[in-house]
Amino acid sequence: MQRYLVIITITASLLACNSAYAQSQPELNAAADAEYQKADARLNATYKKLLAKLDDEGKKKLIAAERAWVAYRDAQADFDADAAARGGSMEPMEYSNSCLELTEARIKQLEKAIEED
């Protein structure tokens, strides 16, 4: 339930920020994807920072964990988007919003690992 509230909040924020422009759904989809892409870039930077701090065994385990996490992110986002808007024009936006939420959570996990290392 919390995930859907976050997705709704993100969607509402995008709509509020852009309501003056009366954006079409494709434009909202693109805006959601752009926000996710920014978070993904932050994730990659954080991942590289952590990777640089690890020994060979730690690097091997982080790489395996990240591959598994990416598969999870994609599957979960697909499920979330399907549940929210199966086949509808909002489905890409819902997918991006889910990816954004999951990516921000992953960034926090990696940042915590950096601090603890």
FENFENUR-V358560 format. One record per residue. N is the residue number from 1. RES is the residue in three letters. PSI is psi as a letter, one per 30 degrees, with the letter a starting at -180 (none if undefined). Layout:
n:N res:RES psi:PSI
n:N res:RES psi:PSI
This chain:
n:1 res:MET psi:e
n:2 res:GLN psi:e
n:3 res:ARG psi:e
n:4 res:TYR psi:e
n:5 res:LEU psi:e
n:6 res:VAL psi:e
n:7 res:ILE psi:e
n:8 res:ILE psi:e
n:9 res:THR psi:e
n:10 res:ILE psi:e
n:11 res:THR psi:e
n:12 res:ALA psi:e
n:13 res:SER psi:e
n:14 res:LEU psi:e
n:15 res:LEU psi:e
n:16 res:ALA psi:e
n:17 res:CYS psi:e
n:18 res:ASN psi:g
n:19 res:SER psi:f
n:20 res:ALA psi:f
n:21 res:TYR psi:f
n:22 res:ALA psi:h
n:23 res:GLN psi:k
n:24 res:SER psi:l
n:25 res:GLN psi:e
n:26 res:PRO psi:e
n:27 res:GLU psi:e
n:28 res:LEU psi:e
n:29 res:ASN psi:e
n:30 res:ALA psi:e
n:31 res:ALA psi:e
n:32 res:ALA psi:e
n:33 res:ASP psi:e
n:34 res:ALA psi:e
n:35 res:GLU psi:e
n:36 res:TYR psi:e
n:37 res:GLN psi:e
n:38 res:LYS psi:e
n:39 res:ALA psi:e
n:40 res:ASP psi:e
n:41 res:ALA psi:e
n:42 res:ARG psi:e
n:43 res:LEU psi:e
n:44 res:ASN psi:e
n:45 res:ALA psi:e
n:46 res:THR psi:e
n:47 res:TYR psi:e
n:48 res:LYS psi:e
n:49 res:LYS psi:e
n:50 res:LEU psi:e
n:51 res:LEU psi:e
n:52 res:ALA psi:f
n:53 res:LYS psi:f
n:54 res:LEU psi:l
n:55 res:ASP psi:l
n:56 res:ASP psi:e
n:57 res:GLU psi:e
n:58 res:GLY psi:e
n:59 res:LYS psi:e
n:60 res:LYS psi:e
n:61 res:LYS psi:e
n:62 res:LEU psi:e
n:63 res:ILE psi:e
n:64 res:ALA psi:e
n:65 res:ALA psi:e
n:66 res:GLU psi:e
n:67 res:ARG psi:e
n:68 res:ALA psi:e
n:69 res:TRP psi:e
n:70 res:VAL psi:e
n:71 res:ALA psi:e
n:72 res:TYR psi:e
n:73 res:ARG psi:e
n:74 res:ASP psi:e
n:75 res:ALA psi:e
n:76 res:GLN psi:e
n:77 res:ALA psi:e
n:78 res:ASP psi:e
n:79 res:PHE psi:e
n:80 res:ASP psi:e
n:81 res:ALA psi:e
n:82 res:ASP psi:e
n:83 res:ALA psi:e
n:84 res:ALA psi:e
n:85 res:ALA psi:h
n:86 res:ARG psi:j
n:87 res:GLY psi:f
n:88 res:GLY psi:l
n:89 res:SER psi:f
n:90 res:MET psi:f
n:91 res:GLU psi:e
n:92 res:PRO psi:e
n:93 res:MET psi:e
n:94 res:GLU psi:e
n:95 res:TYR psi:e
n:96 res:SER psi:e
n:97 res:ASN psi:e
n:98 res:SER psi:e
n:99 res:CYS psi:e
n:100 res:LEU psi:e
n:101 res:GLU psi:e
n:102 res:LEU psi:e
n:103 res:THR psi:e
n:104 res:GLU psi:e
n:105 res:ALA psi:e
n:106 res:ARG psi:e
n:107 res:ILE psi:e
n:108 res:LYS psi:e
n:109 res:GLN psi:e
n:110 res:LEU psi:e
n:111 res:GLU psi:e
n:112 res:LYS psi:e
n:113 res:ALA psi:e
n:114 res:ILE psi:e
n:115 res:GLU psi:e
n:116 res:GLU psi:f
n:117 res:ASP psi:none
